[in-house]
Each structure stands twice: as C-alpha cells, then as structure tokens.
C-alpha cells in the first residue's frame, strides 16, 4: 500500500483552468494539491478526502463560491478557506469574513501572497477538534480585517504603515486621557482599521497628485461609510463601526459624513482624527511632501476647538513633546490582535 503523503492538503476550487494551474504550481512544492472546477464537486471531494485548506474563487457557474462558503463553514469548520477572486468588492469581503474565510486575495495574485495566505489558513486550524478559545472568532475576524487594511495600504505607497502609526499614537493618547482597558483596546483596533473603507475607493483617486473634482472628492469621502458598513456585518463591537464612520467629523460640525459635532462624535473617533491628521501631515502624500513635526504640531494647535477636540489635541501634543510618540510602532499589529478577544468580551 502506498504511503500517505504527509504534506498539508490544499483544494483549489476555480472554474478557470489558468488560475487553477498557477495556484497548483505555487503550492505543489510544499503541499498535496487537489483541484475542482465546480462548487458541488468540491463539497463531494471534501466529504471523501482530508483537506487542510481550500482556495476558493467566488464567481463560478452552478454553486458559486459565495454559496459554497456557508456550506464549508457548516460542514468543515476546521478547514481554512482562502478566497481568491477576480471580482472583489467590499460586500464580498464582508461576506467572506462573516462566513469564516481566513484570508481574502484578489487576482492577479503572486507567489508570496498565496503561500503566506495558505500557510496562515493551515496554521490557524484548531489543534483539538471543537476547541475554541473565548473571543477566537472575533480575533480571527480582526486578523483578516487587518490583512484587508494592509492590502489597502498597498494600493497607495504613500500610506504604508499609516494604520499602524495611527493605532500607536491613538493608544498612547487614550491611555493619557485615562480611558479604561476596554476603551483603550477599542481605540487601538478602530485606529488600525480606520481607513478600511478605502477598499471601495478607486486607486487612481487615492494616488491623484492634484486636486480632486467635487464628484471625485465625494467618492473618497464615502470611505468612512463603507468601512462602517463592512464592520457592521462582522463580529466586532459596535463602537468600532462608529469610530470608523465618524473619524472625519469636525468638532464644530464641519466634517463628514454626517456633520455631527462636539460630544456627539464618539470619543474614539475624536482621538483617531487627531492621530490621523498628524500622521498624514508628517508623511509624504501624492499632493505634497511631508511637513516637519513642528509645523504639524502648530496645525493641531491652530485647529483645536474647531476641527479637533481641544482636549484630545492638547493631550496628543503633550505626548509628542514628552518624546513618547517617538517609539517605533512596528509591534502595533500584534498588540491589536492580542487585544481583540478582551475587547469583544
């Protein structure tokens, strides 16, 4: 009898031969690879074979990937699913997360993306059948959203690391303001994800070096609403969605999308607004070079009480002057992920 292949098994589900073959060539050196061109065939194969991870196209004839996702979660909850689609959208990303997908990639994909996503999906399998720590679903959801947030940053090279830095600054300010543990965790999570809605904004608008036309600006200004809509369909605290929706509101009511003012703006959103503005000013953008820190600090003082909550602005400036904001925030992603379960409690 032939010895069983000890390598992890990956099932590729895609109705197009080209992507199937590309994925096979990427994965075969380290995995046992199976292929299906139809969703119904994938279910039958999964009922017969041990499979560790599935790569799934969303748009297929017959049983589509979108229809297959709930069935996979219901029948095979321990199989890691990586969505790889050529027709991605905010709604399909939200549905993928809601139905337990471990990762979400868009075509055309590359070797690094695919191997990393499949490795994460396999590594995330529970060691004991049925075992699940409290908050594990929330933590998995947050992890995938972090990946989406970082994917958005790859659309705009000027924003690399922006979410991490804003989360870092926001967490420091929240602590200095005396927020309790749960509130600080929610501020950090919301700050990391604050630009999630830019997944629904055309890349050419994000990279435009000149001024946007009014219609184009309105499209960009939809990103808080898109982000909040995405969060609302997932297993995260409602406060996160509110922070995403309102992080561009102004203290005097001149912001967007709802024009609310003062204490009606969620506190997390007011904190993120200051941290976001400071990081935007001190980093290169398509339309201007980075400003010196002292110039950015002057702008925060200038607009405290109009654009920004004056208390939040003063607290941030005090942190800036103390030097505490000079620490390298590379560990923010891991810290945010570790906080997810307790934030959801």
MARKELO-658935 format. One record per atom (N, C-alpha, C): residue in three letters; x, y, z. Coordinates in steps of 0.02 Angstrom, whole numbers, plus 50000, padded with zeros to 5 digits. Layout:
<atoms>
ALAXYZ/...
</atoms>
This chain:
<atoms>
UNK500434994050000/UNK500005000050000/UNK500445006250000/UNK500265011149957/UNK500665017249952/UNK500615021250017/UNK501185024150038/UNK501205028050099/UNK500835034650088/UNK500455036750138/UNK500055042950132/UNK500525048950131/UNK500375053550086/UNK500775059650080/UNK500685063750145/UNK501225065050182/UNK501155068450246/UNK501065076050241/UNK501135078850180/UNK501095086050172/UNK500375088450181/UNK500285094850203/UNK499615097550207/UNK499275097350139/UNK498625096150140/UNK498245095550078/UNK497845101950065/UNK497905104650004/UNK497545110649984/UNK497095109049925/UNK496475110949929/UNK496005110149874/UNK495905116849839/UNK496035117049774/UNK495945123049734/UNK495265122549699/UNK494835127549711/UNK494165127449681/UNK494095133749638/UNK494105132649572/UNK494075138249525/UNK493845135449458/UNK493375138749425/UNK493115136049362/UNK493585137549303/UNK494085141849313/UNK494555143449259/UNK495195139449266/UNK495405136349211/UNK495995132049214/UNK496635135949228/UNK496695141949200/UNK497305145849208/UNK497475147249281/UNK497005150149320/UNK497145151349391/UNK497265144849430/UNK496895139549412/UNK497005133149446/UNK497715130649437/UNK497955131049375/UNK498635128649362/UNK499165133049395/UNK499035139649394/UNK499505144149427/UNK499555142649502/UNK498975141649533/UNK498965140049604/UNK499295133349618/UNK499165128549574/UNK499475121949583/UNK500235122449582/UNK500505126249534/UNK501225126849529/UNK501525130449589/UNK501155135249616/UNK501395138849676/UNK501395134349737/UNK500865130349745/UNK500755126649807/UNK501065119649808/UNK501135116549749/UNK501325109549746/UNK502005107849779/UNK502505112249777/UNK503125110249809/UNK503075108649883/UNK502595111849918/UNK502535110749990/UNK501885107650012/UNK501425106349964/UNK500765103849982/UNK500535098349935/UNK500095094149960/UNK499725089649915/UNK499145093649888/UNK499075094049822/UNK498595098549791/UNK498055094649755/UNK497425096349768/UNK496845093749733/UNK496505099549697/UNK496125098049645/UNK495795103349606/UNK495075101549591/UNK494655106849590/UNK493955106049568/UNK493765112249529/UNK493345111149478/UNK493115116849437/UNK492405118949456/UNK492075115049500/UNK491385116649519/UNK491295116049595/UNK490875120349622/UNK490755120349693/UNK490455113849718/UNK489985110949680/UNK489665104649701/UNK490185099049705/UNK490655098849657/UNK491175093749658/UNK491635094649718/UNK491755100949736/UNK492185102349794/UNK491875099449858/UNK491225100349867/UNK490905097549927/UNK490955089949929/UNK490845086749872/UNK490895079449870/UNK491605077149886/UNK492105080649859/UNK492795078649872/UNK492975079649946/UNK492745085149975/UNK492885086450046/UNK492585081150091/UNK492025078350071/UNK491715073050111/UNK492095066450108/UNK492545065850057/UNK492925059650049/UNK493645060350073/UNK493935066350065/UNK494655067350074/UNK494795071750135/UNK495375070550166/UNK495625075150218/UNK495935081150183/UNK495665086950196/UNK495915093150166/UNK496055098150222/UNK496615101550217/UNK496815106450269/UNK496615113550252/UNK496605115150188/UNK496435121950167/UNK496125121850098/UNK495695126750084/UNK495365127450019/UNK495505134449993/UNK495705135049929/UNK495715141549896/UNK495085141749852/UNK494715147249858/UNK494045147349830/UNK493915153549789/UNK493745152549725/UNK493515157949683/UNK492785159249699/UNK492565165649697/UNK491885167149716/UNK491385166249658/UNK491595167949598/UNK491125167949541/UNK491235161849497/UNK490805156849505/UNK490835150749466/UNK490125148749446/UNK490055145449390/UNK489395143049371/UNK489155137549418/UNK488505136649421/UNK488235131649468/UNK488265134249539/UNK488545130349584/UNK488635132549653/UNK489225137349655/UNK489095143749667/UNK489625148649667/UNK490025148249732/UNK490605151649732/UNK491005151849792/UNK490635155249849/UNK490235160349833/UNK489855163749885/UNK489345159049917/UNK489055154649877/UNK488575149749904/UNK488935144149941/UNK489555142649918/UNK489925137249949/UNK490195138950018/UNK490355145350029/UNK490655147450093/UNK490245145350154/UNK489585146750157/UNK489205144650216/UNK489205137050225/UNK489185133350169/UNK489185125950174/UNK489855123550202/UNK490395126650181/UNK491055124750207/UNK491105126050282/UNK490855131850303/UNK490885133450374/UNK490455128650415/UNK489875126750386/UNK489415122350422/UNK489685115150426/UNK489925112550369/UNK490125105550367/UNK490865104450385/UNK491285109450369/UNK492005108450379/UNK492315114550414/UNK492105115850475/UNK492325121950510/UNK493065122250523/UNK493415116450522/UNK494135116450537/UNK494565117350474/UNK494255117650415/UNK494635118550353/UNK494725126050341/UNK495345128250334/UNK495485135350321/UNK495315137250250/UNK494925142550241/UNK494715144650174/UNK495055151250156/UNK495365151350097/UNK495665157450070/UNK495275159350007/UNK494935164950008/UNK494575167349949/UNK495075170649902/UNK495065168549838/UNK495485171549786/UNK495025173249728/UNK494875179549718/UNK494365181449671/UNK494605187049624/UNK494315187049564/UNK494465192449517/UNK493935197849518/UNK493425197049559/UNK492865201849561/UNK492735203849634/UNK493245206249667/UNK493185207949738/UNK492785214349748/UNK492465214849806/UNK492095220749824/UNK492055221149900/UNK491845226849926/UNK491765227449998/UNK491265222250024/UNK490705221449986/UNK490185216850008/UNK490435209650009/UNK490805207649956/UNK491035200749954/UNK491565199550007/UNK491975204550022/UNK492475203950076/UNK492125202950142/UNK491595206950154/UNK491225206250217/UNK490905199350223/UNK490605197050169/UNK490295190450170/UNK490815184950182/UNK491395185650151/UNK491925180650160/UNK492135180250233/UNK492245186050264/UNK492425186250334/UNK491875183350378/UNK491255185350363/UNK490695183150404/UNK490615175550402/UNK490785172550346/UNK490715165350339/UNK491365161550353/UNK491835164950387/UNK492415161350414/UNK493025160850370/UNK493055164550314/UNK493655164350272/UNK494255166850313/UNK494825163650303/UNK495435165650339/UNK495815171150304/UNK495705171750239/UNK496065176850201/UNK495675178550139/UNK495845184150108/UNK495465186650050/UNK495965189950003/UNK496085186849946/UNK496555189449897/UNK496185191049832/UNK496455195849795/UNK496165197549730/UNK496645195549674/UNK496365193249619/UNK496755191649560/UNK496945198249525/UNK497535198749495/UNK498055193649492/UNK498435193049558/UNK498575186849578/UNK498925185549640/UNK499665184249626/UNK500075184149679/UNK500775182449669/UNK500975176749716/UNK501565174149707/UNK501805168349745/UNK501815169849820/UNK502085175549838/UNK502145177149910/UNK501455177749942/UNK500995181149910/UNK500315181949937/UNK499995175149950/UNK500015170849899/UNK499665164449903/UNK499975159949956/UNK500635159149954/UNK500955154650002/UNK500855157050073/UNK500895163650084/UNK500795166350152/UNK500075165150175/UNK499595166450131/UNK498895165750150/UNK498715158450165/UNK498945153850124/UNK498805146750135/UNK499155144350199/UNK499765146550210/UNK500115144550272/UNK499745147050333/UNK499485153250331/UNK499105155850387/UNK498465151850398/UNK498135150150343/UNK497505146350349/UNK497615139550381/UNK498165136250362/UNK498315129650390/UNK498525130350463/UNK498935135250478/UNK499175136250547/UNK498615138050594/UNK498075141050568/UNK497525143250611/UNK497045137650628/UNK497145131650601/UNK496705126050618/UNK496745124550692/UNK496165123150725/UNK496185121350796/UNK496555114750806/UNK496955114550859/UNK497345108450873/UNK496905102850898/UNK496365104650933/UNK495895099650958/UNK495225100750926/UNK494915095650897/UNK494265096550865/UNK493765099750912/UNK493445105050889/UNK492935108350928/UNK493205113250978/UNK493865113550987/UNK494155118051036/UNK494165125151009/UNK493945129851049/UNK493935136851028/UNK493965141251089/UNK494475145351092/UNK494545149851150/UNK494025155351146/UNK493815158251204/UNK493345163751203/UNK493635169451161/UNK493215172251119/UNK493435177851077/UNK493825175751015/UNK493885169151003/UNK494305166950946/UNK494015169150880/UNK493345168950873/UNK493035171150811/UNK493165178450798/UNK493105182550851/UNK493245189650844/UNK493965190750825/UNK494425187150857/UNK495135187950842/UNK495285186050770/UNK494975180650746/UNK495085178550676/UNK494815183850628/UNK494215186450644/UNK493925191650603/UNK494375197750600/UNK494615199750659/UNK495055205550662/UNK495685204450622/UNK495975198450627/UNK496575196950590/UNK496475197750516/UNK495905195250490/UNK495775195850419/UNK495665203150399/UNK495325206950442/UNK495225213950427/UNK495885217750427/UNK496335215850472/UNK496995218950471/UNK497335217750403/UNK497275211550378/UNK497565210050313/UNK497245214250258/UNK496585215150262/UNK496255219350213/UNK496505226550219/UNK496575228950282/UNK496815235850292/UNK497515236650262/UNK497945231750273/UNK498615232150245/UNK498615231550169/UNK498145227650143/UNK498075227150070/UNK497885233850040/UNK497445237550075/UNK497255244150052/UNK497865248750050/UNK498295248050101/UNK498895252250102/UNK499355250750043/UNK499335244650017/UNK499755243149959/UNK499485246549896/UNK498845248549896/UNK498575252349840/UNK498885259349837/UNK499115261749894/UNK499375268549899/UNK500035268349935/UNK500605268549899/UNK501255267949931/UNK501395273549982/UNK501025279049977/UNK501125284450024/UNK500815282850092/UNK500415277650095/UNK500075275950158/UNK500375269950194/UNK500945267350170/UNK501245261450201/UNK501375262750275/UNK501105258550318/UNK501205259150390/UNK500755264250424/UNK500325267550385/UNK499895272850413/UNK499445270150469/UNK499115264550456/UNK498655261750506/UNK499015259950570/UNK499615257150565/UNK499995255350625/UNK500175261450665/UNK500405266750631/UNK500605272750667/UNK500015276250700/UNK499445276550664/UNK498865279750693/UNK498615275750754/UNK498645269150750/UNK498455265050808/UNK498925266150866/UNK499565266750852/UNK500075267950903/UNK499945274650938/UNK499885280050899/UNK499755286650928/UNK499095286750967/UNK498585283750938/UNK497915283850970/UNK497915280151036/UNK498275274451039/UNK498315270651101/UNK498655274651156/UNK499185278351139/UNK499535282451189/UNK499065287851215/UNK498715291351169/UNK498265296651190/UNK497705293951234/UNK497425288351214/UNK496875285351254/UNK497105283751325/UNK497715281251331/UNK497985279751397/UNK498085286051438/UNK498365291251406/UNK498475297651442/UNK497815300951462/UNK497285299651424/UNK496635302551441/UNK496275298751495/UNK496555293051517/UNK496265289251571/UNK495715284451551/UNK495675282551487/UNK495175277751466/UNK495325270951497/UNK494805267051510/UNK494915260451541/UNK495185255551489/UNK495355249451512/UNK495685244651468/UNK495295243151405/UNK494635241851414/UNK494235240151355/UNK494195245951307/UNK494105252051332/UNK494065257851289/UNK494715258951251/UNK495275257951284/UNK495925258851250/UNK496005253651195/UNK495805247451209/UNK495855242151159/UNK495435243851097/UNK494815246251110/UNK494375247951054/UNK494655253851014/UNK494975258551048/UNK495275264151012/UNK495835261650966/UNK496265257250992/UNK496825254750952/UNK496565250750892/UNK496075246350904/UNK495795242350850/UNK495485246850796/UNK495075251550818/UNK494735256050771/UNK495245260250732/UNK495765262550766/UNK496265266650733/UNK496635262650679/UNK496795256450694/UNK497135252250644/UNK496705251350582/UNK496045250750593/UNK495595249250538/UNK495255255350508/UNK495455261450530/UNK495045267350515/UNK494955268650440/UNK495445266650399/UNK495395267750326/UNK495165261550288/UNK494875256750323/UNK494665250550291/UNK494205251850232/UNK493775256950237/UNK493305258350184/UNK493615260550119/UNK494265262050118/UNK494595263950056/UNK494655258150007/UNK494485252050031/UNK494455246449984/UNK493935247849930/UNK493455252149944/UNK492935253849896/UNK493065260149856/UNK493675263049863/UNK493845269249827/UNK494325267549770/UNK494195269949709/UNK494655268549653/UNK495375270749669/UNK495855266449652/UNK496555267849668/UNK496805274349636/UNK496555275849575/UNK496805281849542/UNK496635288249580/UNK496085288049618/UNK495905293949658/UNK496365294549719/UNK496545288849749/UNK496985289049807/UNK497685291449788/UNK497875290249725/UNK498555292049703/UNK498585298549663/UNK498025301949657/UNK497995308049617/UNK498435313549647/UNK498925316149609/UNK499365321349637/UNK499035328149642/UNK498555329549600/UNK498235336149600/UNK497585336149638/UNK497235341749635/UNK496595342449670/UNK496065338049638/UNK495615335549679/UNK495065331449654/UNK494475335849635/UNK494105333649585/UNK493475336949568/UNK492965335449623/UNK492445339649630/UNK491955338549683/UNK491655331449682/UNK491505328849622/UNK491215322149619/UNK491715316949643/UNK492355317849626/UNK492875313149647/UNK492985313649723/UNK492975319749749/UNK493065320549821/UNK492495317049859/UNK491885317549832/UNK491325314149865/UNK491435306649867/UNK491725303849814/UNK491875296649814/UNK492375294849868/UNK492905298749875/UNK493405297549927/UNK493085298249996/UNK492645303050004/UNK492335304350069/UNK491815299150087/UNK491695294350042/UNK491255288850059/UNK491605283550102/UNK492275283750107/UNK492635278250139/UNK492445277150213/UNK492275282250253/UNK492055280750321/UNK491395276750323/UNK490945278350277/UNK490305274850274/UNK490405267650251/UNK490845266750201/UNK490985259950176/UNK491305255750231/UNK491785258650267/UNK492115255050321/UNK491625253050376/UNK491185257650395/UNK490695256050447/UNK490215250650423/UNK490025250850359/UNK489575245750332/UNK489905238850333/UNK490545238750318/UNK490905232450319/UNK490945229550390/UNK491105233750438/UNK491165231650508/UNK490495229350535/UNK489945232650514/UNK489285231150542/UNK489065223950530/UNK489345220750479/UNK489135213950461/UNK489565208650494/UNK490035210950537/UNK490515206250565/UNK490455205950641/UNK490855201550670/UNK490815200250742/UNK491305204550781/UNK491215211150776/UNK491625215850813/UNK491155220550851/UNK491395223550906/UNK490975228150944/UNK490715233850902/UNK490105236050917/UNK489785241450877/UNK490195247850880/UNK490565248950936/UNK490955255050943/UNK491475255750887/UNK491725250150862/UNK492225250450809/UNK491925253450745/UNK491325251150727/UNK490995253850668/UNK490845261350675/UNK490645263450735/UNK490505270550746/UNK491145274750739/UNK491695272150766/UNK492335275750760/UNK492545276450687/UNK492455271050648/UNK492625271250577/UNK492195276350540/UNK491555276350556/UNK491095280850520/UNK491245288250534/UNK491455289750595/UNK491475296850616/UNK492175299650625/UNK492705296250601/UNK493375298850614/UNK493555304950572/UNK493115306950525/UNK493225313150487/UNK492715318550505/UNK492345317650559/UNK491905322950584/UNK492335328450617/UNK492095334550616/UNK492445340150648/UNK492085342150712/UNK492465344550760/UNK492185346650824/UNK491635351950814/UNK491735356450763/UNK491245361750752/UNK490695359750703/UNK490675353450683/UNK490145351050638/UNK490295351550565/UNK490905353650546/UNK491065354650476/UNK491345348650440/UNK491345342850473/UNK491635336850442/UNK491125332650405/UNK491315326350392/UNK490875321750356/UNK490945314850387/UNK490465310250377/UNK489915310450328/UNK489265313450354/UNK489195314350420/UNK488555316250449/UNK488535323350476/UNK489095326750479/UNK489105333650504/UNK488935334350577/UNK489045329050616/UNK488915329650688/UNK489485333450721/UNK489375335650783/UNK489865340050815/UNK489945338350889/UNK490485341050919/UNK490595340650991/UNK490575333651018/UNK490265333051076/UNK490235326551110/UNK489805321451074/UNK489435323451023/UNK489055318550983/UNK489525314150942/UNK490135316550930/UNK490625312450895/UNK490915307450945/UNK490915300950929/UNK491185296050976/UNK491905297850996/UNK492065296651060/UNK492715298651085/UNK493285295251046/UNK493195288851029/UNK493715285350991/UNK493835288850924/UNK493295291050892/UNK493365294550827/UNK493735301150836/UNK493615304750892/UNK493965311050904/UNK494715309950914/UNK494885304550948/UNK495595302950959/UNK495925301150892/UNK495585296850854/UNK495865294650789/UNK495955300650743/UNK495485305350744/UNK495525311150700/UNK496175314950709/UNK496385315950772/UNK497005319650785/UNK497605315550763/UNK497625309250782/UNK498195304950764/UNK498255304250688/UNK497685303450655/UNK497665302650582/UNK497925309050548/UNK497705314750571/UNK497915321050541/UNK498665322150550/UNK498915320650610/UNK499635321650622/UNK500055317150577/UNK499855310750572/UNK500245306150530/UNK500195308050456/UNK499605310350435/UNK499525312450365/UNK499975318450350/UNK500015323150397/UNK500425329150385/UNK501175327550385/UNK501385322750425/UNK502105321450432/UNK502365315950386/UNK501955313650339/UNK502165308750289/UNK502055311550219/UNK502445309250172/UNK502345311250102/UNK501665309050077/UNK501345313250038/UNK500715311650005/UNK500785313449931/UNK500345310849888/UNK500415312249816/UNK500405319749801/UNK500045323649841/UNK499945330649827/UNK500435335249863/UNK500875332649908/UNK501375336849942/UNK501875332549979/UNK502445335649995/UNK502955332350035/UNK502765332650109/UNK503075328250149/UNK502945328050221/UNK503125334750253/UNK502715336850302/UNK502855342950339/UNK503285341250399/UNK503705345950422/UNK504075344950484/UNK503595343950543/UNK503815340350593/UNK503395338950651/UNK503155345350685/UNK503595350250689/UNK503395356450723/UNK502845360050686/UNK502855359650619/UNK502325362650579/UNK501665358950590/UNK501685352250591/UNK501085348350603/UNK500805349750672/UNK501255350350722/UNK501025351950791/UNK500685358750792/UNK500965363650756/UNK500655370250752/UNK499945369850723/UNK499865365750671/UNK499205365050640/UNK498705361950688/UNK498915357150729/UNK498465354150779/UNK498255359450829/UNK498725363650851/UNK498545369050898/UNK498065373950865/UNK498205375550802/UNK497795380450766/UNK497075378250760/UNK496975371750748/UNK496295369250736/UNK495975365850796/UNK496295366050854/UNK495995363350915/UNK495385367650932/UNK494825364150942/UNK494205367750958/UNK493775369150897/UNK494045368250837/UNK493645368950776/UNK493615362250740/UNK494185360050712/UNK494195353450681/UNK494265347950733/UNK494675349250784/UNK494845343950833/UNK494565345550902/UNK494415340250939/UNK494255340851010/UNK494885343851044/UNK494805349551077/UNK495375353051105/UNK495735348851158/UNK495365345151198/UNK495675340951250/UNK496105335551218/UNK495835332351166/UNK496215327151132/UNK496835330051100/UNK496775335851067/UNK497345338951034/UNK497885340751085/UNK497685343651142/UNK498175345451194/UNK498525339251221/UNK498145333951231/UNK498435327751257/UNK498945324851207/UNK498755324851144/UNK499215322251093/UNK499855326551091/UNK499785333151092/UNK500375337551090/UNK500825336551150/UNK500515335251209/UNK500925333951269/UNK501315327451261/UNK500995322451232/UNK501335315951219/UNK501905316951170/UNK501775321051119/UNK502275322351068/UNK502885325751099/UNK502765330751141/UNK503305334451172/UNK503705330251221/UNK503375325251252/UNK503715320951300/UNK504185315951267/UNK504105314951202/UNK504525310051166/UNK504235303051164/UNK503665301851196/UNK503395295151199/UNK503155292851130/UNK502985297551086/UNK502745295751019/UNK503315294150971/UNK503935294450995/UNK504495292950951/UNK504665285550948/UNK504315281450988/UNK504455274250988/UNK504225271150923/UNK504625266450896/UNK504445263050833/UNK503825258650845/UNK503275259950809/UNK502655256250821/UNK502575249850781/UNK503115246350764/UNK503065240450721/UNK502675234750754/UNK502635234850821/UNK502295229350855/UNK501545230550863/UNK501285235950834/UNK500585237650844/UNK500125232150820/UNK500265229250761/UNK499805224250733/UNK499715218350781/UNK500265215750808/UNK500215210150854/UNK499855212150917/UNK499985218250941/UNK499655220551002/UNK498905221250992/UNK498705224050935/UNK497995224850920/UNK497655218050916/UNK497975213350882/UNK497665206750875/UNK497585203350942/UNK498085204050986/UNK498055200951051/UNK497505203951094/UNK497335210351081/UNK496815213751121/UNK496105211951099/UNK496035208851041/UNK495365208051011/UNK494885204251055/UNK495095198651083/UNK494635194551121/UNK494365198151183/UNK494805201751219/UNK494565205251278/UNK494135211251260/UNK494265214351203/UNK493855219951181/UNK493145217751165/UNK493075211551142/UNK492415208951123/UNK492025206451183/UNK492355205451239/UNK492025202551298/UNK491515207151327/
</atoms>
